[in-house]
């Protein structure tokens, strides 16, 4: 039978000021979810790349995006969140205060907006969104555009030294791409994702990401996968940078790094910097850490940082759900001590390659068998992701992502990949425990950041 699948210190707002207080930041408030649901009704499509609506809304709000602290704008298919996490940790190690805008969130929606180092409280988030809604007056605007405007509004009302802004999708028409002169633009690895909106080839996707390059503003380009280089992504970046007279700092050209046993050496021109092993797990995180470090080193005239802050920041950065070992929680409690539990939000081809490379690293370390539990959205191509990883594992089971209407069903995902299915994460774990016996092994749950968020709610 042929199976057809369609891949489809916190801050409180008072009199337009943000002031520090210390109540429970995440008190449950059913109003927030009701508001977030309401935001989806203002536009007929969830995604419609276009900057006109965002500029109109920001103008009505008094252009708060022009009043935020100096910004670093980060685009890319994979690694942009980790790169932001490293830059934030380095800056905070220096004693600087950072505003941070990222997406999607894992557990709390509040994660998307960080004000001077603290996730925004639910009460403040509700007030901000309602204020933006009131100004928007029901005009056609996507929910992401409203949330982005709310983030800029919050950033404009609280003191910080730097704003770290992660692109939501693409770059050229992303709602975050409204800052005329960031300190720098950063582009991480390009891969095949969101092709319905960004293009069906990697060079087309790269052109959308390159849309964050600004006139005369330095652009740092991180390591790229072989497929991307073969597709000419670096040529795209070079062409756009030349068009805007933007200094370009490309991995493998203007800068590079070598991995050592205890860290890595970062090379820039005739200078070298011996930096420690990054706190985030996986060989790919050396590339993200190096991209973050070279970005901040490039800006030393505007943002001077001590080398000790680079060391401390790289060793303290946190970015949950990315090759993270879980050591507590209900799922961990199910497992005997000889079975490790790992999670990762990878969901596209380069994410699959990264996990396959790490599986090889595990094999050279101790060769413990890997048991895979996989849940994915119906907007992703499971074959492009899983084919890199499946040859590396002893067993694989598909699950339906809980509470996620866009999830592929366990049966459909299992049929697409020719693997077994399970009725839930706990059911998959029970099968592994029963079949594994006393052998030391690893379980890897992956396929979607939404699945990682669901797991982390009870296992942090």
N, C-alpha and C positions, 0 to 999 in steps of 0.2 A: 504494500500500500504506500502511495506517495503522500508524504506529509507536507503540507504547505503552511508556512508560518510567515506572517507579516511582521518584518522587523521594524518594526516601527521605533583697694579702695573704691564700684559701680557708681552710676550717675543718674540723677533724677531731674526731669525737666520741670523747671519752675520759672514762670514769667520769661520764657524764651531763653533761660540759662540752664546749664547742666551743672549740678552741684553734687559733691561726693557724699554718699550715705552708705550704711552697711546693713540693710535688712536682707532677708532671704531673697536672693536674686531671682529665683525661678519658682516662686509660689505659683501653683497651678491656677490659671485664670482661663476659663472656657471662652472668654471674649476674644482672646487672641486668635484661636482657631476659627472662630466665626468671622472675624475680620479678614483673615487670610483667605478664607473661602469666598468672602464677598469680593475681594480684589480680583478674583478670576472672572467676575461677571462684567467687568468694564471693557473687555475686548473680546471679540469672538474667537480669537486664536490665542493659545498660550504663548506661542513664539511667533514674532513677526519682526525680524531685524529692521530697525528704522530709528534714526536719531531725532527726527522732527518732533515726535511726541515728547521725548525726554527733554529736549531743549525748550519746548513750549512750557512744560510743567516746571522746569527749573527757573525759567524766566518769571513765571507767575509766583514762585516762591522767593524771589529776590536773588536768584543766582547764587545759592549757597556753595555750589561747586567751585566758585571763584574765590571763596573765602576760607578754604580749608588749608591746613598746614601743607608744606611741600610734599608732593606725591611721587611715589614710584608705582608705575602701572605695569602689571604683569599679565601676559597672555601666553597661550600654549595649549596643547591638547592634554599632555600629562606633565606633572611635576610643578605646575604653577603654585598650587597650594603649599607644597613642601618648601618651595623656594621662598614664598612669603613667610612661612614659619621660621625659616633660618634667618632671614633678614630681620624679622621682628625680634628674635632672640638675641641677635648680635646687638641691635640698637638698644634693647632694654638692658643688656649687660653693661652698656655704657651709661645707663641711667636716663636714657631718653624715653619719652612717652610716645606711644604709637597708637594712632587710629588704624583699624584694620577692617576691610570689607572683603568677605569671601563668600563663596557659594559652591555647592549646596551645603546645608548644615547636616550634621550627623544625628544628634540627639535633640538639642534645643534650637529652635529657630533663631534665638538670641545670638548664637555663635556667629551669625553672618555680620553682625555689627559690633565691633569692639571699640570702646571709647577710652582713649588714654590708658590702654592696657586692661580694661575691664569689660567683659561682655555686658551689653546693654540689658537693663532689667526689663522684665515683661511689662511692668507698668509704664516705663518710659517708652518702650517700643509701641505700645498701644497708643499713647498720646501722640507720638510722632506720626504714625500711620494715619490716625484720624485727622491730624492737622493737614497732612498732604492730601488726603481724600477731600477734605473740605475745600482746599484751594483748587483741586482738580475739577470739582463740581460735576462729577459724572462723565467727563469727557473720555473718549476712547483712549485707554492707556493700559498696557499690560501690567500684570502684578509685579513682574521683575522691575519694570520701570518705576513703579511707585515705591517699591522697597529701596531701590537705588537712590531715588530722590530723598527718601527719608534718611538714608545713611549719610548723604552729603549734608543734609540739614543738621543732623546730630554732630557731624564733624566740624561744622562751621561755628558751633556754639560752645565747644569745649577746647581748652588749650591742649595742644600736643606738639611734638617736635617734627613728626613725620606722619604721612598717610600712606598706608600700603593697600593698594587696590587691585584685587584680582578680577580679571575679566570673567563675565559669566559664560559667554559662548562666542567664539569667533574673535572679533576685535573691532573691525571696521565699523559695524553698525551696532555694537554692543552698547547698552545703556551707560556703561561706565566710561565710554570713550568720549567724554565731553570736556575733559581737562585740557586746556589749550597748551600748557607748558609744564608738564611734569619734570621732575629732576632727571628721570631716565625712563625709558621703555625697556621692558625685559620680555624676551620671547623664549619659552622653554621648548621642549621637544614637540615636534609636529607629528601627528598620527591620523589615522582614519577614524573620524568620529563626527557626528552631527552632519553627515554628508548631504542630507536633504536641504540643509540651510547653507552649508559652507562650500559645497562643491564635491564632485565625485573623484577628484584626483588630489594628490598631496600638494602639488604646486598651487592648485586653486585654494585649498585650505590655508596654505602658507600665505597667500595674498590677503586673505581675510584677516589672519593674525597680524600681518604686517601693517594693517590699518591703524594700529596704535602708534606707529612711528610718527613723530612730530618734527616740524621744521627746526633744524639746528639742535635737536635734543638727542643726546647719546642713546644708542640702542645696544643692549647686550643680548647676544644670541647664545643660548646654551647648547650642549651637545645634541646632535640629531641622530636618529637611527639611519642605518644604511639605506633603507628603502626611501627615506626622505631625501637624503643626499642624491641618490640616483634619480629621483624625480625633480631635482633642481630647486629644492626649497631655499637653499642658501643663495642661489642666483636671484630668487624673488626678493629676499631680504636686501641683498646688495642693490638691486635696481630701485626699490622703494626708498632706501636710505639715501642713495645718490640723488633721487628726485627731490628729497626734502633737505639735502645738505646735512644729514644727520650722521655724526660720527658713529661708526659701526665697530663693535667689539665682538668678534666671532670666535666661538670655541674652535680650536684647531688652526687659527690664524693669528689674531691679536693676543689670544690667551689660551692656556691649556693647563692640564694638571696630570700628575702621576700619583697613583695610589700606592701607599706604603703600608707596611704591617701595622703601624701605629697611627696612621692618618693619611695625609696627602700633601703633596707639594704643588702649590699654585704658581704658575708662571705668567707674568705680564710684562711684556717688553724685556728689559734686561734685569728685572727684579724677580725674586722668588720668595715665597712665603710658606713655611712649614706649618701646616694646620692640623688639628687633631681629627681623629675619626668622628664623623658626625653621629649624633645621638639617634637619628632615625635609621631603621634597619634596611638593609638591601644595598647591593652594589650601585644601583642607580642613584642612591641618595648622595653619593660622592659628587655626581654631576650636578644635582640640585644645590648641594652645599657650596660647590665651587662657583656656580652661577650667582648665588646670593653674595658670596664673598667678593667676587670680582666686580659685581655691581657696586657694592659699597666702597670698595677700594678705588673704583673709577671716580667716585664722588667725594673723595677725601677733601677737596678744596671747599666743598659746600657742606659736607657732613663728616667732619673729622672724627675718627674713631680710633681708639687704642687697639693694638694687636691683641692685648689680653682680652678685650671684649669679643674679638673674633673667636678666640679659643673657648671662652666661657659660653658664648652664644651657641656655637656649633655643638657643644656637648650638652646643652640644656634644652634645645629646641624640642617642641612637642607638636605632633600632628597625628591625632588618633585615626585608626582605621586603615593605616597604610603599613603593611607587613608588621602588624602589632601582635605580640604574644599576649594572650589573656592569662592572668594568673589568679583571678578571683571571679566570683559570680556563679549564678545557678548552673550555667553550662559547664564551667570548670569543675564545679562540685560533682557533676555526673561522672567525671573521668577518673580512672585510676592514675596514680602519680607518674606512671611510665608513659603516659600519652600527653603530648603537648598540644595546645590549642592555639592556632594562629588565625588572624583575619586579614583580609586585604580588599580594598574597594576597586581593584582593577576590573575593567569591563570592555576594553577595546584591544586591538591587535598589539600595540606596544605594551599595554598592561600585561597581556598574556606572555609576551616575550620576556618581560622583566621577571615575572613569577617563574617562568621556566628556567631562566638563568639562575635564580636563587635556589630553585630545586636542585640544580646541578651543584651549586655551592654546598648545600646541605649534604648531598651525596658524597662529596669529597671529604666532608667533615666527619660524618658518622654513619652515613648510608641508612638512616632510619627510614622505613617506608612512609610514604605520604598518602593520606586518605583525603580525597577532595569532596567538599560539599559546595554545590554551585547553585546560585539563584541569580536570574538576570531579567532585565526589563525587555519588553517586546519591541522597544525602539533600538535595541542593540543586535548585532550579529553574533550569536553565540559561537559559531564555528570559527570565525576570525580570532576570537579571544581564546577559546578552549583548546584549539588544535595544537598550540604551542605547549600546553601544560599537560594534556591528557597522557602523552607517552611517558611522562615522568612520575606518574602516580600509580599506586597499587590498586586503588579502588576509587570510583567516582559516583556520586549520587546527585540527582537534581532535586531541588525543592522549589516551591512557590514562595516568593517573598511575602511575608505576612503583612497585612494591612496596606498592600500596594496594588491598586487596580491595574497598573500598567505592567505588572509582572507576567512573564511567561509562566504558564502552568508547569508544574513539575513534570507532568506527562509529556507535554510538548517539548520542553527543553531536553528531557531524557531521550525522546525519539530523535530530535535533531542531532544529538551528539552520540547516540547509540550507547547510552549509559543507563544505570538503574535510576529509579525515582524513589523518593521518600515522602511521607506525608507531612513532615515538619523537620526542623533542625534537630529536635530532641529524638525523633524517630531515626534520623540518619545517624546520630551519635550512638544510639542504642545498637544499631546494626553493626557499627564499627567496633564497639566494645565487645559484642558477642563473637565477632569473627576474628578479632585481633589477638585474643588470648593475652598472654603475659609479655608479648614482644613490645619493645620500645618503639614508638612511632609518633608521627605528627599528623594532626588534622588541620587542613587549611580550608576555611570558609571564604568564598570570594564570589565575584561576579557583579557586584553592585554596591555603590556607596549607601543606597537606601537599605540594603540588607545589613550593612555594617552598622548603620544607625540603629536599626531595630535590635541588633545583638548588644550594642553598647549600652542601651537603656538599662539593662539588667546585669551587665558584665563589665563594669569599669573599675 
